[in-house]
Amino acid sequence: MKKRILSCLILLAAAVSLLPAGARAADLPVSAMKTSEAGLSLIKQFEGYTQYAYADNSQWTIGYGVACNPDDYPDGITEEDADALLREKITYYEDSLNRYTGAYSIALTQSEFDALVSITFNVGISWINSSYRFWKMERAGLSSYSDNEIASALGVWCHVGSAISTNLLQRRIYEIRLFLYGDYTGKNSTNFRYIIYHGNGGSVDTDVMLYRENEPYGTLSGASRDGCQFAGWYTAQDGGQQVTAGDTASTNLNLYARWTGTAPSPGSFSDVSASDWYYTYVTALSKSNILGGYPDGTFRPKAIVTAGQALKLILLASGSGEQSQTDTHWASGYLTYALNNKYLATGEITNLDAGISRLKIARLAAKVLNLTGSDSATPFSDTADASVLALYQAGIFEGSIDASTGKRMFYPNAVITRAEMSKIIWKISMK
């Protein structure tokens, strides 16, 4: 990989950015991790060997991508000497990474370390900074994030200036597979596909995201434009096919935002009409800023409620108020609030973007509302859970009558739709 980025940053300033507030470099612990032979081979594969120095972006480079002065090697460098030079210079990047991980007690496996050294050698040490998304996630614990979230936080380091380099993006994907799955070959693990997002006159939340191949996207970038309504992501700037979060990541894509007239008024959604049974609940909650829709002006009543959405809705409806983010996920503040108030146990929700069962919603709502059920028999044929009974007695959960048996069912293990959730949240807000 000949193209190097961020090389013009001042290294001293970059090094200072690695440190926790108030810390001196000499005071920080440094672990002794070194790049493995497999990791070094991978960097050599990415960089390629060049016998003579050449101008690379804002610096001169020789051998296996090592920076130099243009007159340092007038006769060039042999592959053997280039290997020795790489091994000598790589210690600078290893030490920078070790100093940061030691300061924050971040434990890395050998393959994780090798992947991060490769990225650091390519982009410079300035990226090892607590203000950046990946390092915030590392400090919080990567077990709380999906592979797609981790991959996207690493994959975004693919820019040359403000432009995305697809060559760098492909290198990031290789390094991501090494980081996540310990795969030095780039062939024996799940591949990732990327989407590059174009605002098409508007702005995007992030211009590139990565997704596990042949799985649903799950989450697409947000977009906004003053005075306009976002109408979805399309494969062409002035047409093409619409791509949604439920589509499968089978190929790399460039997607373009599509815009229409003006933004919808509060409480108005293009897929919710006055004849729908959930219209009253959705409209009232939207006007109260408890329940919102999607950037394209839809509510998507049949879509599944995620754990993050459920947390926010239940807490807002019960009067807990808006919660600021405590991590990179938009719903992280609501999770922190629920944990601090013992509404949830640690580890009970690990993926805020995953669906959440009806039983887990019931137990959360009962704790938030401080409801306890009586000793009376359960009206449901499929659960006797105390939280469900308490919510039934409070008139919040009614369940449904099975048409074939005439029995009242709760379906505790099923997920819940946004339309169903709107009714529950409306009833909670009325308490």
N, C-alpha and C positions, 0 to 999 in steps of 0.2 A: 504494500500500500504506500504509494509515493506521497500522497497528499497528507500533509500534517496540518493541524489546526490549533489555534490559540497559542502558537509559539511566541507571539509578540508580547504576551503579558509579562509584566515585571515579576520575576520569580520571588523577590523578597516580599512583595505585597501578597503574592499568592500563598507563600509559606505562613505568613502571619494569619491569613484567613482560616487556616486549619485549626487554630488553637481555640479551646474554650475560653470564655470571657475571664480575664484576670490571670490567665496562665502564661508562664514563660516556657519557651521551647525546652530549655535545659531541665525543667522540672517534670516534664511529661514522660511517662513510661513508654518504652519502645520495645515491641515484641521482636522476636528474632526470625520471623518468617522470611523465606527467600523464594524466589521464583524457581520452580522445578525445571528440569531439563525439558519436559514436555511443554511447559509454558514458554520457555525460551525459544524452542523450535517453532511454536505457534507465532510468536512475535516476528521471528525471522521470516516465516512464511508470509505474514501480512506485509511486512516492510519490503521484502525482496533485497537482494544484494546489488550494490552499485560500486564499481571499482573506483570511480572518480567522483569528486565532490560536485554537486549540482545545486542550483538555486531552487529551493522548495518553499513556495509561499514567501515568507519574510525572513528565511534563514537559509544557510547552506547545510547540506546533508551529505553524509557519505556512509558506505558500508551498509549496515542494516538499519537505516533510518536515524543515525546518530547525528546530532547537530555539530557543526564544526565551523571554523573560519575558512574562507575560500582558499587561503594559501597554506593551510596546515598539511595537506597531503599532495604536494606537487606531482609526485609519481604514482598517486593512487594508493589503494590499500588492498591487500590480499584478503581472501575469504577467511583465512585463519586469523589474521590480525583484526579483521572486522568482527569476528566472533568474540575475540578478547576485548575489543573496545565496547561492544554491546554489554558484555558481562560487567565491565567496569562501570559503565554509565547507568546501568539498570538499578544499581544500588541506591542512587538518588531517589528514584521513584519508589523503590521498596521502602526506604526509610520514611518517606513522606506518608505512605499508606500505613506503615506500622505505627508511626507516631500518632496518627489520628485514631486508628482502631484501638491502640493502647490507651489513649486518653479517655475514650468512651466505653472501654471494656467490650468492644465488639469482637466476637470470636468468629474467625473465618476458617473454612476448610482450605486445603491446598488448592483445589480447583477454583474455589471462589477467589482466593488470593491471586492466583495466576490470571484469572479473567480481569480483575480490577487493575493489576499491574499493566496488563496489555492496554486497557483503556487509558490509563494514566500516561503511559509512554506515548500514546497517540495524541491525546488532547492536552496534556500538561497537568501539573499538580493543582492548578487553580480550581479544578472541578471538585476536589476533595474539600468540600465546604458545607458546613451545617445548614446553610440557607437553601441548599439545593434539595430537590425532592427525594432523590435516592438516598441521600445521607440522613434526611429526616426519617425515612422509612427504616433504615438500618438501626438508628438509635431507638426507634419505637419497637423494633422487633419485626423482622420480615414475615414471621409466621402469621401476622395479621393481614397480610396482603396476598392477592392472587398473583399467579405467574404473569398474567397480562399487565397488572399494575407495576410489578417489578421490572418487567421487560420494557414497558413504556418509559419508565423513569431512567433506565439506562439507554434506551434507544434514541432518546431525544438528543443525545450528544453525537449528532451526526451532521452538524451544520458547519459550513464554511462561510463565515460571516453570517448573514441572515438566510442564506440559501441552504436547502437540504441536499447533501451529497448522498446519492443512493449507493455509491461505492462504500462510503463510511457506514451507511445504514446496514449494508450486508455484513460488514465486519462486526458491527455491534451485535447483530443477530447471532453470529458465530460465537462471540464472547458471552452473550446471554445464555446460550445453550450450555456453554462450559460452566458458567456461574450457577445456573439453576440445576443442571443435571449431570455435571461432571463429565461432559462429553467433549473430549479433545479432538475428535474426528469431524465434528459437525455433521455427522451422518446417523448417529445411533441414538437420537433423542427426538422429541417433538420439535418440529420446525415452527417458525413464526412467520406470519405475513404482516405486512405493514399497510397502513392507510396514511397517505399524505393529504391533509385537509387544506382547502383553499377557500378563503372567506368570500371571494367573488363580490367584492365591494363592501363586505362586512369584516368583522374580526372573529377569530377562532380562539377557543380556550387553549388548545394545544394544536400545533400544526402537524404532528406525527404521533401515531399510536401503534403499538404492536399487539398482535393477537395470536394465540395458539392456532396452528393450522387445522382446518376441517372441524372447527368448533364454532358455535355462535359468537358473534362479536360481543354481545352483552352490553357494551357501553360504547357510544360514539362521542366524538368531541362536541361540545356546545358551540354555538355561534350567535352573534348578535350584530344588529345594524340599526342605527338610529332611525326611528320612524317606519321600520319595516318588520314584517313577521317572517320568521324563519319557516321555510316550507319543506325542509328536508335536505338530505345529501344525495347528489346525483353524480353519475360517472362522466358527465360532460358539462362544460361550462354553460351551454345553452340548450341542454337536452339530456339524452342518455337515460339510463335506468336508475331508479331510486334504490338506495341501499339503506336498510334499517338495522337496528341492533340485533334483530332475530336472525339475520342472514348469516351464512357460514363464511368463515375466513378461508377461502380456497385459493386466492390469488392476491398479489399486491395491487393496490388501487390508488389512484388519485381521485378524490371526491371534491365536488364543488357545491357550495351552499347555494340554495335557491331561495329567493325572497319574493314576497308578495306585498302589496299595498301597505297597510298600516297594522300595527300590533292590535290584537283583540282586546276588548274591554274586560275588566275583571269579572269573573263568573261566566264568561262566554267561551265555549269550546265548540269547534267545528263538528265533533262527533258526539255531542250531547244535545238532545232535543227535549222539548217540554213534555213529550209523551213517554220518555224513559222513566222507569220507576225510581231511579237514583238521581233524577234531575234536581229535585229540591235539596238533597243533601250536598251534591257536588257544587251547586250554585252558591248555597249559603256558606259553605266552607271556603270556597274560592274567594268570595267577597270579604271574608274575615281573615284572609291571608293565612289560613291554616292548611289549605289544600291547594296545590297548584297543578298546572299542566305541563306540557312539553313545549320546547321552543317553536315547534311547527304549528302551535295553536290547537293541538289535540289534547284530550284527556286520557284516551286509551282505557276505557272502562274495563275491558277484558284482560288487560295486562296484569301480570303477577306483581304483588307488592313485595318489595325487597325488605330485608331486615333494616337497612338504613331508613327507608321511607316509613316503615312501621314505627320505628323509634321516634322519629321526628313528629309524626302525626299524633301518636298517643300522648307524647309529652306536651305538645302545643295545645292539644284539645283539653288536657287536664289543667292547663294554666301555668305550666312550668316556664314558658317563655323561650325565645330564640336562644340557641347555644352557638357560640363561636367555635370554629374548627380548632381542635387540639392536635390535629395531625393532617396529613395530606388529603384524606377522604372528606368529602363535604359533610358527611354525617358523623364525623369522629367526635364532635363536641357533644352530641346527643348520647353517644355510647359512653363517653366519659361521665356525663351527668348521671346516666342510669346506673353505672357501676358505683359511683361515689355515693349514691343514695340507696344502694342495695336492692335496686329493682331487678338487677341482673347479677349473676355470679360471673366471676372471671372465667373467660373461655366459653361462656354460654353462646355468645355470638362472635364468630371469628371472621366472617365474611359479610360485610355490610351490603354487598351487591347481590348476594344470594337470596333465594326465596326464603320465607319464614313460615313455619307451620301455624295452623290455626290455634293449636294448643299452646304454643310458645307465645303467641299474641295474647291469648287469654290470660296466661300466667303473668305476663308483663303488665297488662292493663289492670288486673286485680291488685297487684302490688302498688302500682302508681295511684290507684283510686282508694287504696286501703280497704278493699272489700274482702269479707270472709263469708263463706256460705254457711247455711244452717245445716242441721242434721237431716233435713228432709230428703226423700228419695230423689235421685236424679231423673229429670224428664227425658234424658237422652238415652238412646239404646246402645250407643257406641262409646260412652265415656261417663265416668262418675267422678271426674276430677273436680276438686273443691273450687278451683278458680273459675272453671266453666259454670259451675252451679251458682257461684256468687254473682257472676255477670248476668246469668239468666234471671236470677231473682231481682237484680237491679234493672232489668228490662233492656240490657245492652246487647246481649247475645240471645237470639231466638232459635237459631238452628233452622233446619228445614225438614219438611215432612216428606218422607220417601213415598213416591206415588204408588209403588207396587206393594209396600207393606203397611203403609199408614203410620209408620213409626217416626218419631222425631230423631233426627240425626244431627250430629255436630261435625263429623268428619275431622277428628283431631289432627290427623297426620297430613291432611291436604293443605295446599297453599291457598291464599285468598286473593281475590281480584281487587282491583282498585275500586270498582263499583261497590262491591260488598263492604270494603273497608270504609268507604265514604259514609255509609249508613251507621256503622259502628262508631266512627269518630264523631259524627253529628250527635249521636246519643250521649257519648262521653262529654262533649262540649256543653250539653244541656244540663248536666248534673250540677 
